[in-house]
Amino acid sequence: MRRPLMKSGFRERQTMNNIIEELRQCFPKTGIGYEFFTQLNQTLEGQHGFTPDNTRFAEGACCDEINEPELLLLEKHWGERFKFGGLAGYCHGGRTGLGAVSHHVPEEGGQKNLLLVAGPHIGWHDGEWGKVPREGQAEITTSCGALMAIMGAGHDNLEAKALDPLDAQQFNVERIMLPFLKVADDVGDVPLIALATQFLMQRVDTDLGTIIDGLLPHFEGQIACVTGVTINTAKGNFFCPSTQVIHNHQKSGGTLALD
């Protein structure tokens, strides 16, 4: 497993900056994943009352192991995680999953917090989106493989496809992506797989937001929700944030933006 990007010398940092500049052509807020989540941990704990003793961390990332470094960083800080994601980084756990984890939150001094991190991922290698090298494999691989398979199948094939109970998560993402595939046009400056990832990110934000709205009346604590696109590269993972908010904020009682 590749390690998260760490502090490094001038040349290595310049390489990172060059990669970030490339990635920002499609995902404008991109930064180094390790640095983003390290800062997130510090902000939540230093300014908003989140601690490992009063917080449950839950993640809705894709199950691809390439996304593990940043998730392990979060788990090391906050403690064991609840998983509500799955293929393509969609929130497959749904209302039942998020409802369950809301009952797993530790309490300390009358305070309890829920930290949700979610979103899809995409590979980038030598200027090509949707591809990434993996350790121990000679061939360049796809990322996200589930979403790349959907793009390859196309709208008409997937619209006619019947549900396979043994492949329910993939079927769910296929149905989500049908409206995009129906109007998708591979002509333009932004590659189609990047546009598809952006579309899926918006859907995750919408659906996760709906689930959280249903939780808020029943959860007496703060809910931090951080979503974004993880970008897998040969140099490690980068992250482009989408939603960064705290619901039921301890001071205002409302929703506070973190960005």
C-alpha positions as a Python dict, from the first residue, in 0.01 Angstrom:
ca = {
    (1, 'M'): (0, 0, 0),
    (2, 'R'): (132, 342, -92),
    (3, 'R'): (206, 578, 194),
    (4, 'P'): (33, 916, 235),
    (5, 'L'): (227, 1213, 108),
    (6, 'M'): (448, 1354, 382),
    (7, 'K'): (659, 1664, 427),
    (8, 'S'): (952, 1654, 190),
    (9, 'G'): (1239, 1849, 38),
    (10, 'F'): (1222, 2134, -209),
    (11, 'R'): (1240, 1921, -525),
    (12, 'E'): (975, 1678, -408),
    (13, 'R'): (752, 1964, -303),
    (14, 'Q'): (792, 2124, -642),
    (15, 'T'): (688, 1796, -802),
    (16, 'M'): (378, 1791, -581),
    (17, 'N'): (296, 2150, -676),
    (18, 'N'): (328, 2066, -1046),
    (19, 'I'): (91, 1772, -1004),
    (20, 'I'): (-156, 1985, -809),
    (21, 'E'): (-154, 2242, -1088),
    (22, 'E'): (-245, 1969, -1337),
    (23, 'L'): (-517, 1822, -1117),
    (24, 'R'): (-676, 2160, -1052),
    (25, 'Q'): (-763, 2192, -1420),
    (26, 'C'): (-1051, 1953, -1346),
    (27, 'F'): (-1074, 1972, -965),
    (28, 'P'): (-988, 2332, -868),
    (29, 'K'): (-960, 2291, -488),
    (30, 'T'): (-720, 1996, -497),
    (31, 'G'): (-448, 1964, -235),
    (32, 'I'): (-237, 1687, -83),
    (33, 'G'): (-470, 1440, 89),
    (34, 'Y'): (-250, 1383, 393),
    (35, 'E'): (-218, 1755, 457),
    (36, 'F'): (-590, 1822, 414),
    (37, 'F'): (-699, 1558, 664),
    (38, 'T'): (-424, 1640, 914),
    (39, 'Q'): (-549, 2000, 913),
    (40, 'L'): (-909, 1879, 941),
    (41, 'N'): (-825, 1678, 1252),
    (42, 'Q'): (-653, 1979, 1409),
    (43, 'T'): (-941, 2213, 1326),
    (44, 'L'): (-1214, 1986, 1460),
    (45, 'E'): (-1028, 1914, 1782),
    (46, 'G'): (-875, 2256, 1839),
    (47, 'Q'): (-1173, 2474, 1753),
    (48, 'H'): (-1495, 2272, 1767),
    (49, 'G'): (-1477, 2032, 2060),
    (50, 'F'): (-1424, 1706, 1870),
    (51, 'T'): (-1202, 1459, 2058),
    (52, 'P'): (-1131, 1087, 2016),
    (53, 'D'): (-1329, 1027, 2337),
    (54, 'N'): (-1648, 1197, 2217),
    (55, 'T'): (-1638, 1133, 1842),
    (56, 'R'): (-1730, 845, 1613),
    (57, 'F'): (-1566, 851, 1271),
    (58, 'A'): (-1765, 704, 980),
    (59, 'E'): (-1656, 695, 617),
    (60, 'G'): (-1835, 642, 289),
    (61, 'A'): (-1538, 597, 58),
    (62, 'C'): (-1503, 343, -222),
    (63, 'C'): (-1383, 5, -98),
    (64, 'D'): (-1076, 22, -328),
    (65, 'E'): (-768, -27, -111),
    (66, 'I'): (-589, 259, -287),
    (67, 'N'): (-794, 502, -74),
    (68, 'E'): (-679, 355, 258),
    (69, 'P'): (-387, 584, 356),
    (70, 'E'): (-600, 887, 439),
    (71, 'L'): (-875, 675, 594),
    (72, 'L'): (-617, 508, 818),
    (73, 'L'): (-484, 851, 911),
    (74, 'L'): (-832, 950, 1025),
    (75, 'E'): (-886, 620, 1204),
    (76, 'K'): (-556, 652, 1388),
    (77, 'H'): (-665, 992, 1520),
    (78, 'W'): (-1033, 932, 1597),
    (79, 'G'): (-1050, 559, 1662),
    (80, 'E'): (-1215, 269, 1483),
    (81, 'R'): (-1441, 361, 1192),
    (82, 'F'): (-1788, 275, 1074),
    (83, 'K'): (-1815, 212, 698),
    (84, 'F'): (-2124, 325, 506),
    (85, 'G'): (-1976, 352, 155),
    (86, 'G'): (-1888, 95, -107),
    (87, 'L'): (-1834, 77, -481),
    (88, 'A'): (-1759, 413, -647),
    (89, 'G'): (-1774, 597, -313),
    (90, 'Y'): (-2152, 620, -300),
    (91, 'C'): (-2327, 616, 40),
    (92, 'H'): (-2472, 265, -1),
    (93, 'G'): (-2529, 232, 375),
    (94, 'G'): (-2813, 478, 335),
    (95, 'R'): (-3052, 582, 610),
    (96, 'T'): (-3016, 250, 793),
    (97, 'G'): (-2636, 268, 801),
    (98, 'L'): (-2616, 630, 911),
    (99, 'G'): (-2894, 574, 1161),
    (100, 'A'): (-2698, 285, 1307),
    (101, 'V'): (-2373, 475, 1347),
    (102, 'S'): (-2557, 764, 1512),
    (103, 'H'): (-2622, 520, 1799),
    (104, 'H'): (-2253, 423, 1823),
    (105, 'V'): (-2122, 768, 1923),
    (106, 'P'): (-1928, 790, 2252),
    (107, 'E'): (-2015, 1068, 2497),
    (108, 'E'): (-1781, 1262, 2721),
    (109, 'G'): (-1883, 1544, 2952),
    (110, 'G'): (-2228, 1557, 2795),
    (111, 'Q'): (-2088, 1607, 2445),
    (112, 'K'): (-2086, 1369, 2150),
    (113, 'N'): (-1989, 1418, 1786),
    (114, 'L'): (-2017, 1235, 1457),
    (115, 'L'): (-1759, 1280, 1182),
    (116, 'L'): (-1866, 1174, 832),
    (117, 'V'): (-1615, 1161, 544),
    (118, 'A'): (-1732, 1051, 200),
    (119, 'G'): (-1693, 1081, -174),
    (120, 'P'): (-1579, 910, -495),
    (121, 'H'): (-1227, 874, -630),
    (122, 'I'): (-1049, 895, -964),
    (123, 'G'): (-703, 803, -1091),
    (124, 'W'): (-459, 1032, -1270),
    (125, 'H'): (-135, 921, -1433),
    (126, 'D'): (90, 1105, -1678),
    (127, 'G'): (-189, 1342, -1771),
    (128, 'E'): (-454, 1071, -1819),
    (129, 'W'): (-762, 1059, -1597),
    (130, 'G'): (-910, 731, -1477),
    (131, 'K'): (-575, 548, -1468),
    (132, 'V'): (-323, 479, -1192),
    (133, 'P'): (-27, 246, -1137),
    (134, 'R'): (-49, 8, -843),
    (135, 'E'): (231, -148, -645),
    (136, 'G'): (325, -494, -769),
    (137, 'Q'): (137, -463, -1101),
    (138, 'A'): (311, -406, -1431),
    (139, 'E'): (5, -273, -1611),
    (140, 'I'): (-161, 61, -1545),
    (141, 'T'): (-501, 6, -1381),
    (142, 'T'): (-833, 189, -1376),
    (143, 'S'): (-953, 407, -1091),
    (144, 'C'): (-1234, 416, -1008),
    (145, 'G'): (-1279, 73, -1168),
    (146, 'A'): (-1651, 61, -1092),
    (147, 'L'): (-1718, 401, -1250),
    (148, 'M'): (-1489, 331, -1547),
    (149, 'A'): (-1684, 10, -1614),
    (150, 'I'): (-2008, 209, -1617),
    (151, 'M'): (-1866, 461, -1861),
    (152, 'G'): (-1749, 179, -2086),
    (153, 'A'): (-2087, 5, -2085),
    (154, 'G'): (-2281, 311, -2196),
    (155, 'H'): (-2637, 430, -2139),
    (156, 'D'): (-2838, 191, -2358),
    (157, 'N'): (-2674, -126, -2227),
    (158, 'L'): (-2718, -22, -1864),
    (159, 'E'): (-3074, 105, -1905),
    (160, 'A'): (-3180, -241, -2023),
    (161, 'K'): (-2988, -425, -1752),
    (162, 'A'): (-3179, -618, -1484),
    (163, 'L'): (-3085, -613, -1118),
    (164, 'D'): (-2838, -881, -1015),
    (165, 'P'): (-2879, -933, -637),
    (166, 'L'): (-2515, -1043, -624),
    (167, 'D'): (-2400, -711, -773),
    (168, 'A'): (-2643, -471, -609),
    (169, 'Q'): (-2398, -190, -534),
    (170, 'Q'): (-2276, -169, -892),
    (171, 'F'): (-2634, -175, -1018),
    (172, 'N'): (-2722, 110, -783),
    (173, 'V'): (-2437, 327, -914),
    (174, 'E'): (-2533, 240, -1272),
    (175, 'R'): (-2886, 370, -1213),
    (176, 'I'): (-2747, 684, -1053),
    (177, 'M'): (-2527, 752, -1355),
    (178, 'L'): (-2794, 691, -1623),
    (179, 'P'): (-2900, 1059, -1647),
    (180, 'F'): (-2536, 1159, -1695),
    (181, 'L'): (-2474, 891, -1957),
    (182, 'K'): (-2784, 993, -2150),
    (183, 'V'): (-2645, 1338, -2223),
    (184, 'A'): (-2271, 1272, -2190),
    (185, 'D'): (-2058, 1427, -2461),
    (186, 'D'): (-1691, 1336, -2492),
    (187, 'V'): (-1610, 1665, -2665),
    (188, 'G'): (-1455, 1937, -2453),
    (189, 'D'): (-1162, 2026, -2233),
    (190, 'V'): (-1265, 1810, -1936),
    (191, 'P'): (-1235, 1431, -1985),
    (192, 'L'): (-1560, 1237, -1961),
    (193, 'I'): (-1450, 1031, -1660),
    (194, 'A'): (-1369, 1351, -1471),
    (195, 'L'): (-1714, 1490, -1553),
    (196, 'A'): (-1871, 1161, -1442),
    (197, 'T'): (-1683, 1180, -1112),
    (198, 'Q'): (-1803, 1537, -1060),
    (199, 'F'): (-2161, 1425, -1132),
    (200, 'L'): (-2134, 1141, -880),
    (201, 'M'): (-1983, 1378, -623),
    (202, 'Q'): (-2286, 1605, -655),
    (203, 'R'): (-2518, 1307, -610),
    (204, 'V'): (-2331, 1195, -297),
    (205, 'D'): (-2360, 1547, -155),
    (206, 'T'): (-2733, 1558, -228),
    (207, 'D'): (-2818, 1213, -95),
    (208, 'L'): (-2591, 1228, 208),
    (209, 'G'): (-2733, 1570, 289),
    (210, 'T'): (-3086, 1428, 278),
    (211, 'I'): (-2988, 1145, 513),
    (212, 'I'): (-2821, 1387, 756),
    (213, 'D'): (-3130, 1611, 754),
    (214, 'G'): (-3327, 1310, 872),
    (215, 'L'): (-3076, 1240, 1151),
    (216, 'L'): (-3050, 1591, 1293),
    (217, 'P'): (-3380, 1597, 1488),
    (218, 'H'): (-3282, 1274, 1664),
    (219, 'F'): (-2910, 1329, 1729),
    (220, 'E'): (-2807, 1546, 2024),
    (221, 'G'): (-2460, 1640, 1913),
    (222, 'Q'): (-2253, 1786, 1633),
    (223, 'I'): (-2230, 1620, 1292),
    (224, 'A'): (-1928, 1716, 1083),
    (225, 'C'): (-1966, 1626, 716),
    (226, 'V'): (-1666, 1643, 486),
    (227, 'T'): (-1699, 1518, 130),
    (228, 'G'): (-1474, 1537, -172),
    (229, 'V'): (-1299, 1357, -454),
    (230, 'T'): (-988, 1155, -375),
    (231, 'I'): (-741, 1161, -665),
    (232, 'N'): (-511, 859, -679),
    (233, 'T'): (-166, 909, -837),
    (234, 'A'): (173, 740, -844),
    (235, 'K'): (283, 1001, -589),
    (236, 'G'): (0, 923, -348),
    (237, 'N'): (-348, 1058, -295),
    (238, 'F'): (-472, 1412, -338),
    (239, 'F'): (-809, 1547, -224),
    (240, 'C'): (-1053, 1801, -367),
    (241, 'P'): (-1308, 1898, -99),
    (242, 'S'): (-1673, 1951, -183),
    (243, 'T'): (-1880, 1987, 138),
    (244, 'Q'): (-1719, 2098, 466),
    (245, 'V'): (-1975, 2173, 737),
    (246, 'I'): (-2066, 2110, 1099),
    (247, 'H'): (-2437, 2064, 1171),
    (248, 'N'): (-2582, 2132, 1518),
    (249, 'H'): (-2276, 2345, 1595),
    (250, 'Q'): (-2213, 2368, 1970),
    (251, 'K'): (-2214, 2749, 1972),
    (252, 'S'): (-2475, 2849, 1715),
    (253, 'G'): (-2693, 2538, 1703),
    (254, 'G'): (-2699, 2578, 1326),
    (255, 'T'): (-2474, 2477, 1038),
    (256, 'L'): (-2119, 2612, 1025),
    (257, 'A'): (-1907, 2607, 711),
    (258, 'L'): (-1549, 2486, 763),
    (259, 'D'): (-1402, 2604, 431),
}
